[in-house]
């Protein structure tokens, strides 16, 4: 064959591939309007090559309301997970005819081989049988390798899914990963109902891309970890109700009862309620009928019991909404006095303000060293020196060490951020561009903002470290480890947002759902930054929210994640692409950090 002919064939091949890709990207369905709830997800799957529909009467149709069959679902998940169909010479299943369905057989065989599907009955796959919601949960959890072990013991809001249901762990996995929130009736999952083609497309898109997942707070719920507890309390009455939610509206949320003396780990205070651990899940009790360790000690002066929790909780009763046990006891908790801020008597350039209650002053710079005493949130001490995670302090003549992660260092004579070790995390990067809208690419935008924030803080003497220096992709764990290894005192992760609904716009800032010692500091920092952006950039205020983004979850230092604006919204996108507004975003984050460190 001549070189001329080879060149011609190569050109023809490239042209053919180009046409195939364009044809795939330009697929439209005559029976799917742009207002359909799953329109965005369906077109996302078209771009991935997952969907192509069928031709009927010369028109391409999708049939969104038809039930998705097991055969169709098998093909979709195989393509969506980047796998290829098997070449089948003899079908494993008697109900799939190779002569009539050779292509489908390849996808089914691959889906079964990978563990996405099981046979329907001995020797049969039932490719035309509608896929049910319980089967769907198993398929997606396995195909997209969801964290089944981490969520299988979590309680579900669906009253029609029993804990011993063989599909429970798969339903929990897709629920807690933001893939489904149940049926229109949020208390039911309807496990045996069929899944429509539009619904399954939405589920596959959510499993494939974070962009389409449901609200992240759903992902943040998890099995309680005792190490995350902020303290402990003891039940002071018998028959105290333990509830699955913070409400006394009816008895349906009662999980059980506890009696006097029962010790409970506390993860969060919510007004009248305490969020606790109960039988492997989060639950709620009325804090009016509990006592802290300190209150118990004060009540028994003759035979004191020394109880020194590492993370004691500070209980501040608010105006209660009555939560009455079966045999109500009139318990009026004492009103604790506000812990005063103790100002050091000697002059120093840097003081440390405790950000948690019960912070140990250690004899040496070690968590196992003897405790010389404890200080509570808001207490100020003189700083003598600091290195790594430890600060040498002088508190009313007691010289010892405190963990730097549980104090806020405040400069008394210099700029508030001078010498502070601040970690700036430009989201995404490298192989992960983040969200994209027109010319707006998240990884590029947030890196520009991060660099400017770094420059502004460094000009004031701060030590600023960035988790990435260019267009690279450190993993979320790498970023988390970086902040710890560099002895960071603050962590700010910067991102841009996106939504299927293009009218969604504005700035929102997150801190971790997981109750942690520094959550009050997180809230202050998040609020300062969020308010500054809204004021200076003129974005809509979507508020400060709590969600367990991996990059900020379980960081002991104050840590927040900032969503600057939506690249999917024209108004926000224009700001994110404007150098003037990029400067304003950076200045606002800088202002929020300075305000955080400068407060008394």
C-alpha positions as CSV (number, residue, x, y, z in Angstrom):
1,X,0.0,0.0,0.0
2,X,1.4,3.4,-0.9
3,X,2.2,6.2,1.6
4,X,-0.4,8.3,-0.2
5,X,-3.2,5.7,0.4
6,X,-2.1,5.2,4.1
7,X,-2.3,9.0,4.7
8,X,-5.7,9.1,3.1
9,X,-7.0,6.3,5.3
10,X,-5.6,8.0,8.4
11,X,-7.3,11.2,7.6
12,X,-10.5,9.3,6.9
13,X,-10.2,7.5,10.2
14,X,-9.6,10.7,12.2
15,X,-12.5,12.4,10.4
16,X,-14.8,9.5,11.2
17,X,-13.9,9.6,14.9
18,X,-14.4,13.3,14.9
19,X,-17.9,12.8,13.4
20,X,-18.7,10.1,15.9
21,X,-17.8,12.3,18.9
22,X,-19.7,15.2,17.5
23,X,-22.7,13.0,16.9
24,X,-22.5,11.7,20.4
25,X,-22.2,15.2,21.9
26,X,-25.1,16.5,19.7
27,X,-27.6,13.9,20.7
28,X,-31.0,15.4,21.6
29,X,-34.2,13.6,22.5
30,X,-37.5,14.8,21.2
31,X,-39.3,13.6,24.3
32,X,-37.1,15.3,26.8
33,X,-37.6,19.1,27.5
34,X,-34.9,21.3,29.0
35,X,-37.2,21.8,32.0
36,X,-37.1,18.1,32.9
37,X,-35.6,17.7,36.5
38,X,-33.0,15.2,35.2
39,X,-32.2,17.2,32.0
40,X,-28.7,18.2,33.2
41,X,-27.8,14.7,34.4
42,X,-29.0,13.0,31.2
43,X,-26.9,15.3,29.0
44,X,-23.9,14.7,31.2
45,X,-24.3,11.0,30.6
46,X,-24.7,11.7,26.9
47,X,-21.3,13.4,26.9
48,X,-19.8,10.4,28.7
49,X,-21.2,8.1,26.0
50,X,-23.5,6.4,28.5
51,X,-26.8,7.2,26.8
52,X,-28.0,7.3,23.2
53,X,-31.7,6.5,23.3
54,X,-33.5,4.9,20.4
55,X,-35.0,5.8,17.1
56,X,-38.8,5.5,16.7
57,X,-40.7,6.8,13.7
58,X,-37.6,8.7,12.6
59,X,-37.1,10.5,15.9
60,X,-34.6,9.9,18.7
61,X,-36.4,9.3,22.0
62,X,-35.3,8.7,25.5
63,X,-38.5,7.6,27.2
64,X,-37.6,9.1,30.6
65,X,-40.7,7.7,32.4
66,X,-40.2,4.1,31.3
67,X,-38.7,1.7,33.8
68,X,-35.0,1.1,33.3
69,X,-34.4,-2.6,32.7
70,X,-31.7,-4.7,34.2
71,X,-30.0,-5.0,30.8
72,X,-30.1,-1.3,30.2
73,X,-28.8,-0.5,33.7
74,X,-25.9,-3.0,33.3
75,X,-24.8,-1.3,30.1
76,X,-25.0,2.2,31.6
77,X,-22.9,1.4,34.7
78,X,-20.3,-0.5,32.7
79,X,-19.8,2.5,30.4
80,X,-20.1,5.1,33.2
81,X,-17.3,3.3,35.2
82,X,-15.0,3.3,32.2
83,X,-15.1,-0.5,31.6
84,X,-15.5,-2.3,28.3
85,X,-17.9,-5.1,27.4
86,X,-16.7,-8.6,27.3
87,X,-16.3,-10.5,24.0
88,X,-18.8,-13.3,24.5
89,X,-18.7,-16.6,22.6
90,X,-21.2,-18.4,24.7
91,X,-23.7,-16.6,27.0
92,X,-23.7,-17.5,30.7
93,X,-27.5,-16.9,30.8
94,X,-30.1,-18.9,29.0
95,X,-32.4,-15.9,28.6
96,X,-29.9,-13.8,26.5
97,X,-29.7,-14.9,22.9
98,X,-26.3,-14.1,21.4
99,X,-27.6,-14.0,17.9
100,X,-30.2,-11.3,18.8
101,X,-28.4,-9.5,21.7
102,X,-24.6,-10.0,21.2
103,X,-23.8,-6.4,22.2
104,X,-26.0,-6.4,25.3
105,X,-24.6,-9.8,26.3
106,X,-21.1,-8.3,26.5
107,X,-22.2,-5.6,28.8
108,X,-24.2,-7.9,31.0
109,X,-21.3,-10.4,31.3
110,X,-18.9,-7.6,32.2
111,X,-21.3,-6.2,34.8
112,X,-21.7,-9.6,36.5
113,X,-17.9,-10.3,36.3
114,X,-17.2,-7.0,38.1
115,X,-19.8,-7.7,40.8
116,X,-22.1,-4.9,39.8
117,X,-25.0,-7.4,39.2
118,X,-25.9,-10.9,40.2
119,X,-28.0,-13.4,38.2
120,X,-31.7,-12.9,38.7
121,X,-32.4,-16.6,39.2
122,X,-30.3,-19.7,38.5
123,X,-29.0,-19.4,34.9
124,X,-31.0,-16.3,34.1
125,X,-30.3,-12.6,34.1
126,X,-33.8,-11.2,33.2
127,X,-32.4,-8.4,31.0
128,X,-35.9,-7.0,30.3
129,X,-37.1,-7.0,33.9
130,X,-37.4,-3.5,35.5
131,X,-34.6,-2.7,37.9
132,X,-36.0,-2.1,41.5
133,X,-34.8,0.6,43.9
134,X,-33.2,-1.9,46.2
135,X,-31.3,-3.5,43.3
136,X,-30.3,-0.1,42.1
137,X,-28.7,0.7,45.5
138,X,-26.5,-2.4,45.4
139,X,-25.5,-1.8,41.8
140,X,-24.4,1.8,42.4
141,X,-22.7,1.1,45.7
142,X,-20.6,-1.6,44.2
143,X,-20.0,-0.1,40.8
144,X,-18.8,3.2,42.2
145,X,-17.0,1.7,45.2
146,X,-18.9,3.7,47.8
147,X,-17.9,3.6,51.5
148,X,-20.3,0.8,52.4
149,X,-18.5,-0.1,55.6
150,X,-18.5,3.4,56.9
151,X,-22.2,3.9,56.5
152,X,-23.8,0.4,57.0
153,X,-24.5,1.0,60.7
154,X,-26.0,4.5,60.3
155,X,-29.7,5.0,60.9
156,X,-31.9,5.7,57.9
157,X,-34.9,8.1,57.8
158,X,-36.9,5.5,55.8
159,X,-39.5,3.6,58.0
160,X,-40.0,0.9,55.3
161,X,-36.3,-0.3,55.4
162,X,-35.6,-2.7,58.3
163,X,-32.2,-2.9,59.8
164,X,-31.9,-6.6,58.9
165,X,-32.8,-6.0,55.3
166,X,-30.0,-7.4,53.1
167,X,-30.1,-4.2,51.0
168,X,-29.9,-1.9,54.1
169,X,-26.1,-1.3,53.8
170,X,-26.4,-0.4,50.1
171,X,-29.3,1.9,50.6
172,X,-27.3,3.6,53.4
173,X,-24.3,4.0,51.2
174,X,-26.2,5.8,48.4
175,X,-28.2,7.9,50.9
176,X,-25.2,9.1,52.8
177,X,-23.2,9.7,49.6
178,X,-25.8,12.1,48.3
179,X,-27.1,9.9,45.5
180,X,-30.7,9.6,46.7
181,X,-32.9,11.0,49.4
182,X,-35.7,8.6,49.0
183,X,-39.1,9.0,47.3
184,X,-41.3,12.1,47.2
185,X,-42.4,10.9,50.7
186,X,-39.1,11.3,52.4
187,X,-40.0,8.8,55.1
188,X,-40.2,6.0,52.6
189,X,-37.6,4.4,50.3
190,X,-40.1,2.1,48.4
191,X,-37.4,-0.5,47.8
192,X,-39.4,-2.7,45.5
193,X,-40.6,0.0,43.2
194,X,-39.1,0.1,39.7
195,X,-36.6,2.9,38.8
196,X,-37.4,5.0,35.7
197,X,-34.8,5.7,33.1
198,X,-34.7,9.4,34.1
199,X,-34.2,8.5,37.8
200,X,-31.5,6.0,37.1
201,X,-29.7,8.5,34.9
202,X,-29.8,11.0,37.8
203,X,-28.4,8.4,40.2
204,X,-25.6,7.4,37.8
205,X,-24.7,11.0,37.2
206,X,-24.6,11.7,41.0
207,X,-22.4,8.6,41.6
208,X,-20.1,9.6,38.7
209,X,-19.6,13.3,39.6
210,X,-19.7,15.4,42.8
211,X,-21.3,18.1,40.7
212,X,-24.6,16.3,40.7
213,X,-24.6,14.9,44.2
214,X,-27.3,16.1,46.7
215,X,-26.5,18.4,49.6
216,X,-23.2,17.6,51.3
217,X,-24.7,17.6,54.8
218,X,-26.2,14.3,53.9
219,X,-22.7,12.9,53.3
220,X,-21.5,14.2,56.6
221,X,-23.6,12.0,58.9
222,X,-21.6,9.1,60.2
223,X,-21.2,6.6,63.1
224,X,-20.2,8.5,66.2
225,X,-16.5,8.4,67.0
226,X,-15.8,8.7,70.8
227,X,-12.6,10.6,70.1
228,X,-14.8,13.4,68.5
229,X,-16.8,13.9,71.7
230,X,-16.6,17.4,73.3
231,X,-17.3,16.0,76.7
232,X,-19.5,13.7,78.9
233,X,-22.6,14.1,81.0
234,X,-24.5,11.9,83.4
235,X,-28.2,11.4,83.4
236,X,-29.9,12.8,86.5
237,X,-33.4,11.2,86.3
238,X,-34.9,7.8,85.5
239,X,-36.7,7.0,82.2
240,X,-35.2,9.9,80.2
241,X,-36.2,9.6,76.6
242,X,-33.4,9.2,74.0
243,X,-34.7,10.6,70.6
244,X,-33.5,10.3,67.1
245,X,-34.2,14.0,66.5
246,X,-34.3,17.2,68.7
247,X,-38.0,17.3,68.9
248,X,-40.8,16.4,71.4
249,X,-43.5,16.7,68.7
250,X,-44.5,13.1,69.1
251,X,-43.2,9.7,70.3
252,X,-42.1,8.3,67.0
253,X,-38.5,9.5,67.4
254,X,-38.0,7.8,70.8
255,X,-35.1,5.3,70.4
256,X,-35.1,4.2,74.1
257,X,-34.7,5.4,77.7
258,X,-31.8,5.8,80.1
259,X,-31.7,6.0,83.8
260,X,-29.9,8.0,86.5
261,X,-26.2,7.8,86.4
262,X,-25.9,6.7,82.7
263,X,-22.8,8.3,81.2
264,X,-23.3,9.8,77.8
265,X,-20.7,11.1,75.3
266,X,-21.7,14.6,74.0
267,X,-20.9,15.7,70.5
268,X,-22.8,19.0,70.2
269,X,-25.1,21.4,72.1
270,X,-28.2,22.4,70.2
271,X,-30.0,24.8,72.5
272,X,-32.2,22.7,74.9
273,X,-30.7,19.5,73.5
274,X,-27.5,17.5,73.7
275,X,-26.4,15.5,70.7
276,X,-25.1,12.2,72.1
277,X,-24.0,8.7,71.0
278,X,-26.6,5.9,71.7
279,X,-26.3,2.3,70.4
280,X,-23.9,3.2,67.6
281,X,-25.7,6.3,66.3
282,X,-26.3,9.9,67.0
283,X,-29.3,10.7,69.2
284,X,-30.6,13.5,71.4
285,X,-31.5,14.0,75.1
286,X,-32.7,17.0,77.0
287,X,-29.7,18.5,78.7
288,X,-32.0,19.8,81.5
289,X,-31.9,16.2,82.9
290,X,-28.2,15.7,82.8
291,X,-25.3,16.9,84.8
292,X,-21.7,17.5,84.0
293,X,-18.8,16.0,85.8
294,X,-18.1,19.2,87.6
295,X,-21.6,19.5,88.8
296,X,-21.4,16.0,90.2
297,X,-18.2,16.8,92.0
298,X,-19.7,20.0,93.5
299,X,-22.7,18.0,94.8
300,X,-20.5,15.5,96.6
301,X,-17.8,17.5,98.4
302,X,-17.3,14.9,101.2
303,X,-16.4,12.1,98.8
304,X,-15.1,13.9,95.7
305,X,-14.6,11.9,92.6
306,X,-11.9,13.2,90.4
307,X,-13.1,13.2,86.8
308,X,-10.8,14.7,84.3
309,X,-12.1,14.3,80.7
310,X,-9.7,15.3,78.0
311,X,-12.5,17.2,76.2
312,X,-15.1,18.5,78.8
313,X,-18.2,20.1,77.5
314,X,-19.5,23.5,78.6
315,X,-23.3,23.3,79.2
316,X,-25.1,26.6,79.0
317,X,-28.8,26.1,79.5
318,X,-31.1,28.2,77.3
319,X,-34.8,28.7,77.8
320,X,-36.0,25.1,77.7
321,X,-38.8,23.6,75.7
322,X,-40.1,21.0,78.2
323,X,-38.9,17.4,77.6
324,X,-40.7,15.4,80.2
325,X,-39.6,11.8,81.1
326,X,-42.3,9.2,81.8
327,X,-42.1,10.1,85.5
328,X,-41.1,13.7,85.3
329,X,-38.7,15.1,87.8
330,X,-38.5,18.8,88.5
331,X,-34.9,19.5,87.8
332,X,-33.7,23.0,87.6
333,X,-30.1,23.1,86.5
334,X,-27.8,25.7,88.1
335,X,-27.0,28.6,85.8
336,X,-23.2,28.6,85.2
337,X,-21.4,31.9,85.3
338,X,-19.6,33.1,82.2
339,X,-15.9,32.2,82.3
340,X,-14.1,35.6,82.6
341,X,-11.2,36.3,80.3
342,X,-8.1,36.5,82.5
343,X,-5.7,39.2,81.3
344,X,-2.0,38.5,82.1
345,X,-0.5,40.9,84.6
346,X,2.9,41.0,82.9
347,X,3.6,42.6,79.5
348,X,4.3,40.3,76.6
349,X,4.3,40.6,72.8
350,X,2.2,37.5,72.3
351,X,-0.5,36.0,74.5
352,X,-2.5,32.8,74.1
353,X,-6.2,32.6,74.4
354,X,-7.7,29.1,75.0
355,X,-10.2,28.1,72.4
356,X,-11.6,25.1,74.3
357,X,-12.6,24.1,77.8
358,X,-10.5,21.9,80.0
359,X,-7.2,22.6,78.2
360,X,-4.4,20.9,80.1
361,X,-1.3,22.7,81.1
362,X,1.3,20.0,80.8
363,X,4.6,19.7,82.7
364,X,6.5,19.2,79.4
365,X,5.7,19.3,75.6
366,X,4.0,15.9,75.5
367,X,0.4,14.8,75.6
368,X,1.4,12.2,78.1
369,X,3.1,14.6,80.5
370,X,1.6,15.4,83.9
371,X,-1.2,17.9,83.9
372,X,-0.4,21.0,86.1
373,X,-4.0,22.2,85.8
374,X,-6.6,23.2,83.2
375,X,-7.8,26.4,81.7
376,X,-11.1,27.1,79.9
377,X,-12.1,28.8,76.7
378,X,-11.4,32.5,76.7
379,X,-8.6,32.3,79.4
380,X,-5.5,34.4,78.4
381,X,-2.0,33.3,79.3
382,X,1.5,34.7,78.7
383,X,3.5,33.0,75.9
384,X,7.1,32.3,76.7
385,X,8.1,30.3,73.5
386,X,6.6,27.9,71.0
387,X,7.8,25.1,68.7
388,X,5.8,22.6,66.7
389,X,2.5,21.9,68.3
390,X,3.5,23.1,71.7
391,X,3.5,26.5,73.4
392,X,5.3,27.3,76.6
393,X,3.1,29.5,78.8
394,X,3.0,31.2,82.1
395,X,-0.4,31.2,83.8
396,X,-0.6,32.9,87.2
397,X,2.9,31.7,88.0
398,X,2.5,28.2,86.6
399,X,4.9,27.6,83.8
400,X,4.0,24.7,81.5
401,X,3.0,23.7,78.0
402,X,-0.3,23.8,76.1
403,X,-1.2,22.3,72.7
404,X,-1.0,25.1,70.1
405,X,-4.0,23.7,68.2
406,X,-6.3,24.6,71.0
407,X,-5.3,28.2,71.5
408,X,-5.4,31.4,69.5
409,X,-2.1,33.3,69.5
410,X,-2.7,37.0,69.8
411,X,0.0,39.6,69.1
412,X,-0.3,42.6,71.5
413,X,2.2,44.9,69.8
414,X,2.5,43.7,66.1
415,X,0.1,43.1,63.2
416,X,-2.5,40.4,64.2
417,X,-1.2,37.9,61.6
418,X,2.6,38.4,62.1
419,X,4.3,35.0,62.7
420,X,1.0,33.1,62.3
421,X,1.3,29.8,60.4
422,X,-1.6,29.9,57.9
423,X,-2.3,27.1,55.4
424,X,-4.1,28.2,52.2
425,X,-5.5,25.4,50.1
426,X,-6.3,26.2,46.4
427,X,-8.9,23.6,45.6
428,X,-8.5,20.9,42.9
429,X,-5.6,21.3,40.4
430,X,-3.7,19.2,37.9
431,X,-5.8,16.4,36.6
432,X,-8.8,17.7,38.5
433,X,-10.0,21.0,37.0
434,X,-12.9,21.3,39.4
435,X,-16.1,22.7,38.1
436,X,-16.1,24.5,34.7
437,X,-18.5,27.1,33.3
438,X,-17.7,28.7,29.9
439,X,-14.2,30.2,30.3
440,X,-14.3,29.8,34.1
441,X,-12.2,26.9,35.4
442,X,-12.3,26.4,39.1
443,X,-8.7,25.3,39.6
444,X,-7.4,28.4,37.8
445,X,-9.6,30.9,39.6
446,X,-9.0,29.6,43.1
447,X,-5.2,29.5,42.5
448,X,-5.2,33.2,41.5
449,X,-7.2,34.1,44.6
450,X,-5.0,32.0,46.9
451,X,-1.8,33.5,45.6
452,X,-3.1,37.0,46.3
453,X,-4.2,36.1,49.8
454,X,-0.7,34.6,50.4
455,X,0.9,37.8,49.2
456,X,-1.3,40.0,51.4
457,X,-0.7,37.9,54.5
458,X,3.0,37.6,54.0
459,X,3.3,41.4,53.6
460,X,2.1,41.5,57.2
461,X,4.6,39.0,58.4
462,X,2.6,35.8,58.4
463,X,4.1,32.5,57.5
464,X,1.8,31.3,54.6
465,X,2.0,27.9,53.1
466,X,0.0,26.7,50.1
467,X,-1.0,23.1,49.6
468,X,-0.1,23.3,45.9
469,X,2.4,25.7,44.2
470,X,1.1,25.3,40.7
471,X,-1.2,23.2,38.5
472,X,-0.7,20.0,40.5
473,X,-3.1,17.7,42.3
474,X,-2.3,16.8,45.9
475,X,-4.9,14.4,47.2
476,X,-7.3,15.5,49.9
477,X,-5.4,13.4,52.4
478,X,-2.2,15.0,51.2
479,X,-3.6,18.5,51.9
480,X,-4.8,17.4,55.3
481,X,-1.4,15.9,56.2
482,X,0.4,19.0,54.9
483,X,-1.5,21.2,57.3
484,X,-0.6,19.0,60.2
485,X,3.0,18.3,59.3
486,X,3.6,22.1,58.8
487,X,2.2,22.9,62.3
488,X,-0.5,25.0,60.7
489,X,-2.5,27.3,63.0
490,X,-5.3,27.9,60.5
491,X,-6.6,26.2,57.3
492,X,-8.6,28.0,54.6
493,X,-9.6,25.9,51.5
494,X,-10.8,28.0,48.5
495,X,-13.3,26.8,45.9
496,X,-15.8,27.9,43.3
497,X,-19.3,26.4,43.2
498,X,-21.6,25.0,40.6
499,X,-25.3,23.9,40.3
500,X,-27.6,22.4,37.7
501,X,-29.9,25.3,38.4
502,X,-28.2,28.3,36.8
503,X,-30.0,30.7,39.0
504,X,-28.1,29.5,42.0
505,X,-25.6,32.1,43.0
506,X,-23.7,33.6,45.9
507,X,-21.0,32.9,48.5
508,X,-21.2,30.3,51.2
509,X,-18.5,29.2,53.7
510,X,-18.4,25.8,55.4
511,X,-17.0,24.4,58.6
512,X,-17.1,20.7,59.7
513,X,-20.3,19.0,60.8
514,X,-18.2,16.7,62.9
515,X,-18.3,18.2,66.3
516,X,-14.8,19.2,67.3
517,X,-13.0,21.2,70.0
518,X,-12.5,24.3,67.8
519,X,-16.0,24.4,66.2
520,X,-16.6,27.8,67.8
521,X,-13.4,29.2,66.3
522,X,-14.4,27.6,62.9
523,X,-17.7,29.5,63.1
524,X,-16.0,32.8,63.8
525,X,-13.5,32.4,61.0
526,X,-16.1,31.2,58.5
527,X,-18.4,34.1,59.4
528,X,-15.7,36.8,59.1
529,X,-14.6,35.6,55.7
530,X,-18.1,35.0,54.3
531,X,-19.4,38.4,55.4
532,X,-16.3,40.2,54.0
533,X,-16.8,38.6,50.6
534,X,-20.5,39.5,50.5
535,X,-19.7,43.1,51.5
536,X,-16.7,43.7,49.2
537,X,-17.5,41.6,46.1
538,X,-21.3,42.2,46.2
539,X,-22.2,38.5,46.0
540,X,-25.5,37.0,47.4
541,X,-25.1,35.8,51.0
542,X,-25.8,32.0,51.1
543,X,-24.5,32.0,54.7
544,X,-22.2,29.9,56.8
545,X,-23.0,26.2,56.8
546,X,-21.7,22.9,58.2
547,X,-20.6,20.0,56.0
548,X,-18.0,17.3,56.4
549,X,-15.8,18.1,53.4
550,X,-12.9,15.7,53.7
551,X,-10.3,18.4,53.5
552,X,-11.5,20.2,56.6
553,X,-13.0,17.2,58.5
554,X,-11.1,16.2,61.7
555,X,-8.5,19.0,61.4
556,X,-7.9,20.2,65.0
557,X,-7.0,23.7,64.0
558,X,-9.6,26.3,62.8
559,X,-10.5,25.1,59.3
560,X,-13.0,26.4,56.8
561,X,-13.9,25.9,53.1
562,X,-14.9,28.9,51.1
563,X,-17.2,28.7,48.0
564,X,-16.5,32.0,46.3
565,X,-19.4,31.9,43.8
566,X,-21.1,29.8,41.1
567,X,-19.4,29.3,37.8
568,X,-22.7,28.0,36.5
569,X,-24.4,31.4,37.1
570,X,-23.7,34.2,34.6
571,X,-23.5,37.0,37.3
572,X,-21.1,35.1,39.6
573,X,-19.1,33.8,36.6
574,X,-18.4,37.4,35.4
575,X,-17.0,38.2,38.8
576,X,-14.9,35.1,39.0
577,X,-13.3,36.0,35.6
578,X,-12.7,39.6,36.5
579,X,-9.3,40.6,37.8
580,X,-10.8,43.4,39.8
581,X,-13.2,41.0,41.6
582,X,-10.4,38.4,42.0
583,X,-8.5,41.0,43.9
584,X,-11.7,41.8,46.0
585,X,-12.2,38.1,46.8
586,X,-8.6,37.8,48.0
587,X,-8.8,41.1,50.0
588,X,-11.9,39.8,51.7
589,X,-10.4,36.5,52.7
590,X,-7.4,38.4,54.0
591,X,-9.7,40.8,56.0
592,X,-11.6,37.9,57.5
593,X,-8.4,36.2,58.7
594,X,-7.0,39.5,60.2
595,X,-10.3,40.1,61.9
596,X,-10.2,36.6,63.4
597,X,-6.7,37.0,64.9
598,X,-7.3,40.6,66.0
599,X,-10.3,40.2,68.1
600,X,-10.1,40.1,72.0
